Amino acid sequence: MTEYYIMEKFDPKKFVMEEVLTSTECIELLGITRGRLSSLIRSNKIVPIKKAGVQLYLKQDMLKKKAELEALRIKYRPWEHE
């Protein structure tokens, strides 16, 4: 079977708006505090894609980290999920 792909023009503004997050957006998405985010960055569990006054993160990476953190919360804080 032949697969066909339609190539769309790459829109960098759209990509940045949809796929790149700031620290504040990461904190909201992950449901953690700013201190916890700093701790994860220092331990290299989260790596910003750019550090220049404002740290930027890929949304895809943060969604993976969110799933990981949720699994750990269920494991280590089962009383919150009863």
TALINHU-V685981 format. One record per backbone hydrogen bond with DSSP energy under -1.0 kcal/mol. NH is the residue of the N-H (numbers start at 0). CO is the residue of the C=O. Records with the same first field share a line. If there is no record, write none. Layout:
NH = CO / CO
//
This chain:
14 = 10
15 = 11
16 = 12
17 = 13
18 = 14
19 = 15
20 = 56
25 = 21
26 = 22
27 = 23
28 = 24
29 = 25
30 = 26
31 = 26
36 = 32
37 = 33
38 = 34
39 = 35
40 = 36
41 = 37
42 = 38
43 = 40
44 = 39
45 = 39
48 = 55
49 = 55
51 = 53
53 = 51
55 = 49
56 = 20
58 = 18
61 = 57
62 = 58
63 = 59
64 = 60
65 = 61
66 = 62
67 = 63
68 = 64
69 = 65
70 = 66
71 = 67
72 = 68
73 = 69
74 = 70
75 = 71
76 = 72
79 = 76
80 = 77
//
